[in-house]
Amino acid sequence: MTDQTDLPQLALERIYVKDLSLEVPGADVFTREWQPELDINLSSSAEKLDDLHYQVVLTVNVTANNGGSAAFVAEVHQAGIFMLQNIPDDQLGAILGAYCPNVLFPYAREVVSDIVNRGSFPQLLLAPVNFDQAYAQTLAQQDQTQTDADDHHA
């Protein structure tokens, strides 16, 4: 019989905004026709806090250019504290690199929308992101980089 304490456990204990900024470089953006070009970048990081807890931070950076100049730069660091117990090592990377950012994204998306709106810009809704696919691509790139490095040293 399996002891309950040996079973894998994952729990979200806290979600919070770790850092938040909105920069509007020039007021002249408000006097021009609004035809923005958006550049959206996402990244995540994980930090082990103790034997059971990890802090995962999803960073969302949105730069809007309008008429050739920066209209705004919005950056949100959405964080969560996750309790992970008895998680197999081969699953830990996917949980921290895909599952946890997936949990945090709706919160980050809401914060981005809110601060952009508070800057008096039109509503900005970020499209859903497939963090599982992004994590798989990151692993594939790391494997390719390692293969290239091994070939170079051979």
DSSP file (Angstrom, degrees, kcal/mol; ACC not computed):
  #  RESIDUE AA STRUCTURE BP1 BP2  ACC     N-H-->O    O-->H-N    N-H-->O    O-->H-N    TCO  KAPPA ALPHA  PHI   PSI    X-CA   Y-CA   Z-CA
    1    1 A M              0   0    0      0, 0.0     2,-0.4     0, 0.0     0, 0.0   0.000 360.0 360.0 360.0 137.4    0.0    0.0    0.0
    2    2 A T        -     0   0    0      1,-0.0     2,-0.3     2,-0.0     5,-0.0  -0.660 360.0-127.0 -85.7 131.1    1.3    3.5   -0.9
    3    3 A D    >   -     0   0    0     -2,-0.4     3,-2.1     1,-0.1     4,-0.5  -0.585  16.1-129.3 -73.8 135.9    1.6    6.0    1.8
    4    4 A Q  G >  S+     0   0    0      1,-0.3     3,-1.1    -2,-0.3    -1,-0.1   0.807 107.1  62.5 -56.1 -32.2   -0.2    9.3    1.0
    5    5 A T  G 3  S+     0   0    0      1,-0.2    -1,-0.3     4,-0.0     4,-0.1   0.655  97.8  57.7 -71.7 -13.4    3.0   11.2    1.8
    6    6 A D  G <  S+     0   0    0     -3,-2.1    -1,-0.2     2,-0.1    -2,-0.2   0.588  84.2 102.1 -89.4 -11.9    4.8    9.5   -1.0
    7    7 A L  S <  S-     0   0    0     -3,-1.1     2,-0.1    -4,-0.5    80,-0.1  -0.433  85.2-100.1 -73.8 145.1    2.4   10.6   -3.7
    8    8 A P        -     0   0    0      0, 0.0     2,-0.4     0, 0.0    78,-0.2  -0.400  44.5-169.5 -61.8 138.1    3.3   13.5   -6.0
    9    9 A Q  E     +A   85   0A   0     76,-3.0    76,-2.7    -2,-0.1     2,-0.4  -0.995  14.8 178.9-134.7 139.2    1.7   16.8   -4.8
   10   10 A L  E     +A   84   0A   0     -2,-0.4     2,-0.4    74,-0.2    74,-0.2  -0.990  10.2 169.5-138.3 128.3    1.5   20.2   -6.5
   11   11 A A  E     -A   83   0A   0     72,-2.3    72,-3.4    -2,-0.4     2,-0.6  -1.000  31.8-134.0-142.4 139.1   -0.3   23.1   -5.0
   12   12 A L  E     +A   82   0A   0     -2,-0.4    70,-0.2    70,-0.2     3,-0.1  -0.825  27.3 173.7 -87.6 120.1   -0.5   26.8   -5.9
   13   13 A E  E     +     0   0A   0     68,-3.0     2,-0.3    -2,-0.6    69,-0.2   0.731  59.9   3.2-102.6 -26.3    0.0   28.7   -2.6
   14   14 A R  E     -A   81   0A   0     67,-1.2    67,-2.5     2,-0.0     2,-0.4  -0.964  49.2-163.3-161.9 142.2    0.1   32.3   -3.7
   15   15 A I  E     +A   80   0A   0     -2,-0.3     2,-0.3    65,-0.2    65,-0.2  -0.997  28.2 154.6-124.8 133.5   -0.1   34.5   -6.8
   16   16 A Y  E     -A   79   0A   0     63,-2.6    63,-3.2    -2,-0.4     2,-0.7  -0.992  48.5-105.3-154.8 158.5    1.2   38.0   -6.8
   17   17 A V  E     -A   78   0A   0     -2,-0.3    61,-0.2    61,-0.2     3,-0.1  -0.808  31.3-176.9 -86.4 115.3    2.5   40.8   -9.0
   18   18 A K  E     -     0   0A   0     59,-2.8     2,-0.3    -2,-0.7    -1,-0.2   0.853  69.2  -1.2 -81.7 -37.8    6.3   40.9   -8.3
   19   19 A D  E     -A   77   0A   0     58,-1.2    58,-2.8     2,-0.0     2,-0.3  -0.989  64.2-178.7-154.2 150.6    7.0   43.9  -10.5
   20   20 A L  E     +A   76   0A   0     -2,-0.3     2,-0.3    56,-0.2    56,-0.2  -0.980   6.3 166.5-154.7 133.7    5.0   46.2  -12.7
   21   21 A S  E     -A   75   0A   0     54,-2.4    54,-2.6    -2,-0.3     2,-0.4  -0.994  16.1-171.5-152.3 149.6    5.7   49.1  -15.0
   22   22 A L  E     -A   74   0A   0     -2,-0.3     2,-0.5    52,-0.2    52,-0.2  -0.978  12.7-170.4-136.4 124.0    4.2   51.2  -17.7
   23   23 A E  E     -A   73   0A   0     50,-2.6    50,-2.1    -2,-0.4    -2,-0.0  -0.968  10.2-173.6-118.6 129.1    6.3   53.7  -19.5
   24   24 A V        -     0   0    0     -2,-0.5    48,-0.2    48,-0.2    47,-0.1  -0.905   8.1-167.5-118.1  97.7    4.9   56.3  -22.0
   25   25 A P        +     0   0    0      0, 0.0     2,-0.3     0, 0.0    -1,-0.1   0.805  67.8  14.8 -61.4 -32.7    7.9   58.0  -23.5
   26   26 A G    >   -     0   0    0     44,-0.3     3,-1.2    45,-0.3     4,-0.1  -0.993  56.1-142.6-149.7 140.1    6.0   60.9  -25.1
   27   27 A A  G >  S+     0   0    0     -2,-0.3     3,-2.1     1,-0.2     4,-0.3   0.680  91.7  82.4 -71.4 -17.5    2.6   62.5  -24.9
   28   28 A D  G >  S+     0   0    0      1,-0.3     3,-1.4     2,-0.2     4,-0.4   0.695  73.5  77.2 -63.0 -16.0    2.5   63.2  -28.6
   29   29 A V  G X  S+     0   0    0     -3,-1.2     3,-0.7     1,-0.3    -1,-0.3   0.806  88.8  58.0 -60.6 -27.9    1.4   59.5  -29.0
   30   30 A F  G <  S+     0   0    0     -3,-2.1    -1,-0.3     1,-0.2    -2,-0.2   0.593 100.9  55.2 -80.4 -10.0   -2.1   60.7  -27.9
   31   31 A T  G <  S+     0   0    0     -3,-1.4     2,-0.2    -4,-0.3    -1,-0.2   0.434  98.2  76.6-101.1   0.0   -2.3   63.2  -30.8
   32   32 A R  S <  S-     0   0    0     -3,-0.7     2,-0.1    -4,-0.4    35,-0.0  -0.683  94.2 -87.1-108.3 161.8   -1.7   60.8  -33.6
   33   33 A E        -     0   0    0     -2,-0.2     2,-1.0     1,-0.1    -1,-0.1  -0.439  48.1-117.1 -62.9 140.0   -3.9   58.1  -35.3
   34   34 A W        +     0   0    0     -2,-0.1    -1,-0.1     1,-0.1    32,-0.1  -0.724  57.6 141.4 -90.2 100.4   -3.6   54.9  -33.3
   35   35 A Q        -     0   0    0     -2,-1.0    32,-0.5     2,-0.0    -1,-0.1  -0.622  34.1-170.7-132.1  70.3   -2.0   52.2  -35.6
   36   36 A P        -     0   0    0      0, 0.0     2,-0.5     0, 0.0    30,-0.2  -0.279  21.6-151.9 -75.2 149.9    0.2   50.3  -33.2
   37   37 A E  E     -B   65   0A   0     28,-2.8    28,-2.7     2,-0.0     2,-0.4  -0.989  24.1-150.7-111.7 121.9    2.8   47.7  -34.0
   38   38 A L  E     -B   64   0A   0     -2,-0.5     2,-0.5    26,-0.2    26,-0.2  -0.772  16.9-169.3-102.3 139.0    3.2   45.4  -31.0
   39   39 A D  E     -B   63   0A   0     24,-2.5    24,-2.6    -2,-0.4     2,-0.5  -0.981  14.9-172.7-121.7 115.1    6.2   43.5  -29.9
   40   40 A I  E     -B   62   0A   0     -2,-0.5     2,-0.4    22,-0.2    22,-0.2  -0.938   4.5-177.2-116.5 126.5    5.4   40.9  -27.2
   41   41 A N  E     -B   61   0A   0     20,-2.8    20,-2.8    -2,-0.5     2,-0.4  -0.977   2.6-170.9-124.8 136.2    8.0   38.9  -25.3
   42   42 A L  E     +B   60   0A   0     -2,-0.4     2,-0.3    18,-0.2    18,-0.2  -0.953  12.2 159.2-123.1 142.7    7.4   36.2  -22.7
   43   43 A S  E     -B   59   0A   0     16,-1.9    16,-3.3    -2,-0.4     2,-0.3  -0.977  16.2-158.6-152.5 161.1    9.9   34.5  -20.4
   44   44 A S  E     -B   58   0A   0     -2,-0.3     2,-0.3    14,-0.2    14,-0.2  -0.976   4.6-171.8-141.3 157.6    9.8   32.6  -17.2
   45   45 A S  E     -B   57   0A   0     12,-1.9    12,-2.7    -2,-0.3     2,-0.4  -0.976   9.2-150.8-143.9 156.4   12.1   31.6  -14.4
   46   46 A A  E     -B   56   0A   0     -2,-0.3     2,-0.4    10,-0.2    10,-0.2  -0.989   7.7-171.0-132.5 140.8   11.9   29.4  -11.4
   47   47 A E  E     -B   55   0A   0      8,-2.5     8,-3.0    -2,-0.4     2,-0.5  -0.996  23.7-128.9-133.0 128.5   13.7   29.6   -8.1
   48   48 A K  E     -B   54   0A   0     -2,-0.4     6,-0.3     6,-0.2     3,-0.1  -0.646  23.7-178.8 -76.6 124.6   13.8   27.0   -5.4
   49   49 A L        -     0   0    0      4,-3.0     2,-0.2    -2,-0.5     5,-0.2   0.834  63.3 -30.8 -93.1 -38.4   12.8   28.7   -2.1
   50   50 A D  S    S-     0   0    0      3,-1.4    -1,-0.3     0, 0.0     0, 0.0  -0.844  88.2 -59.7-159.7-166.2   13.1   25.6    0.2
   51   51 A D  S    S+     0   0    0     -2,-0.2     3,-0.0     1,-0.2    -3,-0.0   0.751 133.5  22.4 -62.4 -24.0   12.6   21.9    0.1
   52   52 A L  S    S+     0   0    0     33,-0.1    32,-3.2     1,-0.1     2,-0.4   0.626 110.6  74.3-115.7 -19.0    9.0   22.2   -1.0
   53   53 A H  E     - C   0  83A   0     30,-0.2    -4,-3.0    28,-0.0    -3,-1.4  -0.812  45.4-177.7-116.0 140.8    8.5   25.6   -2.5
   54   54 A Y  E     -BC  48  82A   0     28,-2.4    28,-2.9    -2,-0.4     2,-0.6  -0.981  19.0-143.2-126.7 141.6    9.4   27.2   -5.8
   55   55 A Q  E     -BC  47  81A   0     -8,-3.0    -8,-2.5    -2,-0.4     2,-0.5  -0.930  19.1-167.6 -99.5 124.9    8.8   30.8   -7.0
   56   56 A V  E     -BC  46  80A   0     24,-2.5    24,-2.0    -2,-0.6     2,-0.5  -0.956   0.7-164.3-112.9 131.7    7.9   30.9  -10.6
   57   57 A V  E     -BC  45  79A   0    -12,-2.7   -12,-1.9    -2,-0.5     2,-0.6  -0.969   5.7-162.3-120.8 122.9    8.0   34.3  -12.4
   58   58 A L  E     -BC  44  78A   0     20,-3.2    20,-2.7    -2,-0.5     2,-0.5  -0.916  12.0-158.3-101.5 120.3    6.3   34.9  -15.7
   59   59 A T  E     -BC  43  77A   0    -16,-3.3   -16,-1.9    -2,-0.6     2,-0.5  -0.884   8.5-173.1-104.3 126.1    7.6   38.1  -17.4
   60   60 A V  E     -BC  42  76A   0     16,-2.7    16,-2.5    -2,-0.5     2,-0.5  -0.979   2.0-175.6-119.0 122.2    5.5   39.7  -20.1
   61   61 A N  E     -BC  41  75A   0    -20,-2.8   -20,-2.8    -2,-0.5     2,-0.5  -0.979   0.5-175.9-121.2 123.0    7.0   42.7  -21.9
   62   62 A V  E     -BC  40  74A   0     12,-3.1    12,-3.0    -2,-0.5     2,-0.5  -0.978   3.2-173.4-121.9 123.1    4.8   44.5  -24.5
   63   63 A T  E     -BC  39  73A   0    -24,-2.6   -24,-2.5    -2,-0.5     2,-0.5  -0.972   5.8-164.4-114.5 126.7    6.2   47.4  -26.6
   64   64 A A  E     -BC  38  72A   0      8,-2.8     7,-3.7    -2,-0.5     8,-1.5  -0.950   2.5-168.3-112.5 122.2    3.8   49.3  -28.7
   65   65 A N  E     -BC  37  70A   0    -28,-2.7   -28,-2.8    -2,-0.5     2,-0.4  -0.897   4.3-175.2-106.6 139.1    5.2   51.5  -31.5
   66   66 A N  E >   - C   0  69A   0      3,-3.1     3,-1.2    -2,-0.4   -32,-0.1  -0.980  69.6  -8.5-137.0 122.0    3.0   54.0  -33.2
   67   67 A G  T 3  S-     0   0    0    -32,-0.5    -1,-0.1    -2,-0.4     3,-0.1   0.846 130.4 -52.7  62.4  33.2    4.0   56.1  -36.2
   68   68 A G  T 3  S+     0   0    0      1,-0.2     2,-0.3   -31,-0.0    -1,-0.2   0.441 121.5  86.6  85.3  -0.2    7.7   55.0  -35.8
   69   69 A S  E <  S- C   0  66A   0     -3,-1.2    -3,-3.1   -43,-0.0     2,-0.3  -0.926  87.5 -87.7-131.8 160.2    8.1   55.9  -32.2
   70   70 A A  E     - C   0  65A   0     -2,-0.3   -44,-0.3    -5,-0.2    -5,-0.3  -0.449  34.0-179.7 -67.9 126.0    7.5   54.1  -28.9
   71   71 A A  E     -     0   0A   0     -7,-3.7   -45,-0.3     1,-0.4     2,-0.3   0.862  66.9 -22.6 -88.8 -47.0    3.9   54.6  -27.6
   72   72 A F  E     - C   0  64A   0     -8,-1.5    -8,-2.8   -48,-0.2     2,-0.4  -0.988  45.5-148.4-159.2 158.5    4.3   52.6  -24.5
   73   73 A V  E     -AC  23  63A   0    -50,-2.1   -50,-2.6    -2,-0.3     2,-0.4  -0.984  20.4-173.2-128.6 119.4    6.3   49.8  -22.8
   74   74 A A  E     -AC  22  62A   0    -12,-3.0   -12,-3.1    -2,-0.4     2,-0.4  -0.946   3.4-179.5-114.6 133.2    4.4   47.6  -20.4
   75   75 A E  E     -AC  21  61A   0    -54,-2.6   -54,-2.4    -2,-0.4     2,-0.4  -0.995   3.0-178.3-136.3 131.4    6.2   45.0  -18.3
   76   76 A V  E     -AC  20  60A   0    -16,-2.5   -16,-2.7    -2,-0.4     2,-0.7  -0.993  14.9-162.8-129.1 132.3    4.7   42.6  -15.7
   77   77 A H  E     -AC  19  59A   0    -58,-2.8   -59,-2.8    -2,-0.4   -58,-1.2  -0.901  17.7-170.1-111.4  97.6    6.4   40.1  -13.6
   78   78 A Q  E     -AC  17  58A   0    -20,-2.7   -20,-3.2    -2,-0.7     2,-0.3  -0.797  10.6-170.3 -92.8 124.1    3.6   37.8  -12.4
   79   79 A A  E     -AC  16  57A   0    -63,-3.2   -63,-2.6    -2,-0.5     2,-0.3  -0.777  14.0-173.6-119.0 158.1    4.8   35.4   -9.7
   80   80 A G  E     -AC  15  56A   0    -24,-2.0   -24,-2.5    -2,-0.3     2,-0.6  -0.995  21.2-136.7-146.6 147.9    3.5   32.4   -8.0
   81   81 A I  E     -AC  14  55A   0    -67,-2.5   -68,-3.0    -2,-0.3   -67,-1.2  -0.937  28.1-170.4-104.0 120.9    4.6   30.2   -5.1
   82   82 A F  E     -AC  12  54A   0    -28,-2.9   -28,-2.4    -2,-0.6     2,-0.6  -0.933  16.9-143.8-116.6 133.5    4.1   26.6   -5.9
   83   83 A M  E     -AC  11  53A   0    -72,-3.4   -72,-2.3    -2,-0.4     2,-0.5  -0.864  22.3-177.9 -94.5 123.1    4.5   23.7   -3.4
   84   84 A L  E     +A   10   0A   0    -32,-3.2     2,-0.4    -2,-0.6   -74,-0.2  -0.984   3.8 173.8-125.8 121.0    6.0   20.7   -5.2
   85   85 A Q  E     -A    9   0A   0    -76,-2.7   -76,-3.0    -2,-0.5   -33,-0.1  -0.994  64.5  -3.8-132.9 134.3    6.4   17.4   -3.2
   86   86 A N  S    S+     0   0    0     -2,-0.4    -1,-0.1   -78,-0.2   -76,-0.1   0.821  80.7 158.9  58.2  35.7    7.6   14.0   -4.5
   87   87 A I        -     0   0    0    -79,-0.1    -1,-0.2   -78,-0.1     5,-0.1  -0.789  46.5-114.0 -88.0 126.5    7.7   15.2   -8.1
   88   88 A P    >>  -     0   0    0      0, 0.0     3,-2.2     0, 0.0     4,-1.1  -0.324  21.5-122.2 -59.3 141.0   10.0   13.0  -10.2
   89   89 A D  H 3> S+     0   0    0      1,-0.3     4,-0.7     2,-0.2     3,-0.4   0.825 110.8  59.9 -54.4 -35.3   13.1   14.8  -11.4
   90   90 A D  H 34 S+     0   0    0      1,-0.2    -1,-0.3     2,-0.1     4,-0.2   0.611 110.7  41.8 -73.5  -9.0   12.2   14.1  -15.1
   91   91 A Q  H <> S+     0   0    0     -3,-2.2     4,-2.0     2,-0.1    -1,-0.2   0.561  93.1  82.6-107.2 -14.2    8.9   15.9  -14.7
   92   92 A L  H  X S+     0   0    0     -4,-1.1     4,-2.7    -3,-0.4     5,-0.3   0.900  88.7  52.4 -61.1 -44.1   10.1   18.9  -12.6
   93   93 A G  H  X S+     0   0    0     -4,-0.7     4,-2.7     1,-0.2     5,-0.2   0.912 110.4  47.4 -59.7 -44.9   11.3   20.9  -15.6
   94   94 A A  H  >>S+     0   0    0     -4,-0.2     5,-1.9     2,-0.2     4,-1.8   0.865 112.7  49.7 -66.7 -36.0    8.0   20.6  -17.5
   95   95 A I  I  <>S+     0   0    0     -4,-2.0     5,-2.9     3,-0.2    -2,-0.2   0.948 119.0  36.8 -67.1 -47.6    6.1   21.6  -14.4
   96   96 A L  I  <5S+     0   0    0     -4,-2.7    -2,-0.2     1,-0.2    -1,-0.2   0.820 124.8  41.1 -74.4 -30.6    8.2   24.7  -13.7
   97   97 A G  I  <5S+     0   0    0     -4,-2.7    -3,-0.2    -5,-0.3    -2,-0.2   0.652 135.0   6.6 -94.3 -16.7    8.7   25.6  -17.3
   98   98 A A  I  X5S+     0   0    0     -4,-1.8     4,-1.9    -5,-0.2    -3,-0.2   0.638 124.7  48.1-130.0 -54.7    5.3   25.0  -18.8
   99   99 A Y  I  ><S+     0   0    0     -5,-1.9     4,-1.8     2,-0.2    -3,-0.2   0.952 114.3  44.8 -61.8 -52.0    2.6   24.1  -16.2
  100  100 A C  H  ><S+     0   0    0     -5,-2.9     4,-2.1     1,-0.2     3,-0.2   0.921 113.4  48.9 -64.1 -45.7    3.3   26.9  -13.8
  101  101 A P  H  > S+     0   0    0      0, 0.0     4,-2.1     0, 0.0    -1,-0.2   0.878 108.8  56.0 -59.5 -34.3    3.6   29.7  -16.4
  102  102 A N  H  < S+     0   0    0     -4,-1.9    -2,-0.2     1,-0.2    -3,-0.1   0.878 107.9  47.6 -63.0 -37.9    0.4   28.4  -17.9
  103  103 A V  H  < S+     0   0    0     -4,-1.8     4,-0.4    -3,-0.2    -1,-0.2   0.883 115.7  45.1 -67.8 -39.0   -1.3   28.9  -14.5
  104  104 A L  H >X S+     0   0    0     -4,-2.1     4,-2.1     1,-0.2     3,-0.7   0.767  93.5  80.2 -77.6 -26.7    0.2   32.4  -14.2
  105  105 A F  H 3X S+     0   0    0     -4,-2.1     4,-3.1     1,-0.2     5,-0.2   0.867  87.1  53.4 -56.8 -45.6   -0.6   33.7  -17.7
  106  106 A P  H 3> S+     0   0    0      0, 0.0     4,-1.7     0, 0.0    -1,-0.2   0.873 111.7  47.7 -58.8 -34.0   -4.2   34.6  -17.2
  107  107 A Y  H <> S+     0   0    0     -3,-0.7     4,-2.1    -4,-0.4    -2,-0.2   0.924 113.3  46.7 -70.4 -44.6   -3.3   36.8  -14.2
  108  108 A A  H  X S+     0   0    0     -4,-2.1     4,-2.7     1,-0.2     5,-0.2   0.899 110.1  54.6 -62.9 -40.3   -0.4   38.4  -16.1
  109  109 A R  H  X S+     0   0    0     -4,-3.1     4,-2.3    -5,-0.2    -1,-0.2   0.901 108.8  47.9 -60.1 -42.5   -2.7   39.0  -19.1
  110  110 A E  H  X S+     0   0    0     -4,-1.7     4,-2.3    -5,-0.2    -1,-0.2   0.898 111.6  49.6 -65.8 -41.7   -5.3   40.8  -16.9
  111  111 A V  H  X S+     0   0    0     -4,-2.1     4,-2.7     2,-0.2     5,-0.3   0.915 110.9  49.6 -65.8 -43.0   -2.6   43.0  -15.3
  112  112 A V  H  X S+     0   0    0     -4,-2.7     4,-2.3     1,-0.2     5,-0.3   0.947 112.0  48.3 -59.7 -48.5   -1.2   43.9  -18.7
  113  113 A S  H  X S+     0   0    0     -4,-2.3     4,-2.0    -5,-0.2    11,-0.2   0.902 112.9  49.3 -58.1 -42.4   -4.7   44.8  -20.0
  114  114 A D  H  X S+     0   0    0     -4,-2.3     4,-2.4     2,-0.2    -2,-0.2   0.928 112.5  44.3 -66.1 -47.5   -5.3   46.9  -16.9
  115  115 A I  H  X S+     0   0    0     -4,-2.7     4,-1.2     2,-0.2    -1,-0.2   0.869 113.2  51.3 -71.1 -33.2   -2.1   48.9  -16.9
  116  116 A V  H  <>S+     0   0    0     -4,-2.3     5,-1.9    -5,-0.3     3,-0.3   0.922 112.4  47.2 -65.4 -42.1   -2.4   49.6  -20.6
  117  117 A N  H ><5S+     0   0    0     -4,-2.0     3,-1.9    -5,-0.3    -2,-0.2   0.888 108.2  54.6 -65.0 -39.8   -5.9   50.8  -20.1
  118  118 A R  H 3<5S+     0   0    0     -4,-2.4    -1,-0.2     1,-0.3    -2,-0.2   0.747 100.2  60.9 -66.9 -22.6   -4.9   53.0  -17.2
  119  119 A G  T 3<5S-     0   0    0     -4,-1.2    -1,-0.3    -3,-0.3    -2,-0.2   0.387 123.2-111.3 -80.6   4.6   -2.4   54.6  -19.5
  120  120 A S  T < 5S+     0   0    0     -3,-1.9    -3,-0.2     1,-0.3    -2,-0.2   0.723  75.2 133.5  69.4  29.1   -5.4   55.6  -21.5
  121  121 A F      < -     0   0    0     -5,-1.9    -1,-0.3     1,-0.1     3,-0.1  -0.680  66.2 -85.6 -97.6 159.6   -4.6   53.3  -24.4
  122  122 A P        -     0   0    0      0, 0.0    -1,-0.1     0, 0.0    -3,-0.1  -0.222  63.9 -75.1 -60.0 155.7   -7.2   51.0  -26.1
  123  123 A Q        -     0   0    0     -6,-0.1     2,-0.5     1,-0.1   -10,-0.1  -0.197  46.0-156.9 -54.2 138.7   -7.8   47.7  -24.5
  124  124 A L        -     0   0    0    -11,-0.2     2,-0.6    -3,-0.1    -8,-0.1  -0.970   9.4-174.6-123.2 114.3   -5.0   45.1  -25.1
  125  125 A L        -     0   0    0     -2,-0.5     2,-0.2   -13,-0.1   -15,-0.1  -0.941  19.0-140.1-110.3 116.5   -5.9   41.4  -24.8
  126  126 A L        -     0   0    0     -2,-0.6     3,-0.1   -17,-0.2   -17,-0.0  -0.528  23.2-115.9 -73.8 138.3   -2.9   39.1  -25.2
  127  127 A A        -     0   0    0     -2,-0.2    -1,-0.1     1,-0.1   -18,-0.0  -0.363  41.1 -87.4 -69.5 152.6   -3.6   35.9  -27.2
  128  128 A P        -     0   0    0      0, 0.0     2,-0.4     0, 0.0    -1,-0.1  -0.220  43.4-143.0 -57.4 152.8   -3.4   32.6  -25.4
  129  129 A V        -     0   0    0     -3,-0.1     2,-1.1   -27,-0.1     3,-0.1  -0.960   9.1-137.9-123.7 138.3    0.0   31.0  -25.3
  130  130 A N     >  +     0   0    0     -2,-0.4     4,-2.1     1,-0.2     5,-0.1  -0.776  24.9 176.9 -94.1  91.6    0.8   27.3  -25.6
  131  131 A F  H  > S+     0   0    0     -2,-1.1     4,-2.5     1,-0.2     5,-0.2   0.783  76.5  60.7 -69.4 -27.3    3.5   27.0  -22.9
  132  132 A D  H  > S+     0   0    0      2,-0.2     4,-2.2     1,-0.2    -1,-0.2   0.936 109.1  42.8 -63.0 -45.2    3.9   23.2  -23.4
  133  133 A Q  H  > S+     0   0    0      2,-0.2     4,-2.4     1,-0.2    -2,-0.2   0.910 113.7  51.5 -66.7 -42.6    4.9   23.8  -27.0
  134  134 A A  H  X S+     0   0    0     -4,-2.1     4,-2.1     1,-0.2    -2,-0.2   0.898 110.8  48.7 -61.6 -40.5    7.2   26.7  -26.0
  135  135 A Y  H  X S+     0   0    0     -4,-2.5     4,-2.4     2,-0.2    -1,-0.2   0.915 110.5  50.8 -65.4 -43.2    8.9   24.5  -23.4
  136  136 A A  H  X S+     0   0    0     -4,-2.2     4,-2.3     1,-0.2    -2,-0.2   0.891 110.3  49.9 -61.6 -39.9    9.3   21.7  -25.9
  137  137 A Q  H  X S+     0   0    0     -4,-2.4     4,-2.5     2,-0.2    -1,-0.2   0.892 108.9  52.3 -65.6 -39.3   10.9   24.2  -28.4
  138  138 A T  H  X S+     0   0    0     -4,-2.1     4,-2.3     2,-0.2    -2,-0.2   0.924 110.5  47.6 -62.1 -44.3   13.3   25.5  -25.6
  139  139 A L  H  X S+     0   0    0     -4,-2.4     4,-2.6     2,-0.2    -2,-0.2   0.913 111.5  50.6 -62.1 -42.6   14.4   21.9  -24.9
  140  140 A A  H  X S+     0   0    0     -4,-2.3     4,-2.4     1,-0.2    -2,-0.2   0.897 110.8  49.1 -63.2 -40.6   14.9   21.2  -28.6
  141  141 A Q  H  X S+     0   0    0     -4,-2.5     4,-2.6     2,-0.2    -1,-0.2   0.898 111.3  49.5 -65.5 -40.1   17.0   24.4  -29.0
  142  142 A Q  H  X S+     0   0    0     -4,-2.3     4,-2.4     2,-0.2    -2,-0.2   0.910 111.2  49.5 -64.9 -41.4   19.1   23.4  -25.9
  143  143 A D  H  X S+     0   0    0     -4,-2.6     4,-2.6     2,-0.2    -2,-0.2   0.910 112.4  47.9 -61.8 -42.5   19.6   19.9  -27.4
  144  144 A Q  H  X S+     0   0    0     -4,-2.4     4,-2.8     2,-0.2    -2,-0.2   0.902 111.1  50.3 -66.1 -41.2   20.6   21.4  -30.7
  145  145 A T  H  X S+     0   0    0     -4,-2.6     4,-2.3     2,-0.2    -1,-0.2   0.908 112.4  47.6 -62.4 -42.0   23.0   23.8  -29.0
  146  146 A Q  H  X S+     0   0    0     -4,-2.4     4,-2.7     2,-0.2    -2,-0.2   0.910 111.9  49.6 -65.0 -42.6   24.6   21.0  -27.1
  147  147 A T  H  X S+     0   0    0     -4,-2.6     4,-2.5     2,-0.2    -2,-0.2   0.922 111.8  48.8 -62.3 -44.6   24.9   18.8  -30.2
  148  148 A D  H  X S+     0   0    0     -4,-2.8     4,-2.0     2,-0.2    -2,-0.2   0.898 112.4  48.2 -61.0 -41.5   26.5   21.8  -32.0
  149  149 A A  H  X S+     0   0    0     -4,-2.3     4,-1.8     2,-0.2    -2,-0.2   0.899 112.0  49.3 -67.2 -40.5   28.9   22.3  -29.1
  150  150 A D  H  X S+     0   0    0     -4,-2.7     4,-0.9     1,-0.2    -2,-0.2   0.905 112.0  48.3 -64.4 -41.4   29.8   18.6  -29.0
  151  151 A D  H  < S+     0   0    0     -4,-2.5     3,-0.3     1,-0.2    -2,-0.2   0.865 110.4  52.4 -65.5 -36.4   30.4   18.5  -32.8
  152  152 A H  H  < S+     0   0    0     -4,-2.0    -1,-0.2     1,-0.2    -2,-0.2   0.859 112.7  43.8 -69.0 -35.4   32.6   21.6  -32.5
  153  153 A H  H  <        0   0    0     -4,-1.8    -1,-0.2     1,-0.2    -2,-0.2   0.579 360.0 360.0 -86.2  -9.8   34.7   20.0  -29.8
  154  154 A A     <        0   0    0     -4,-0.9    -1,-0.2    -3,-0.3    -2,-0.1   0.475 360.0 360.0 -76.6 360.0   35.0   16.7  -31.5
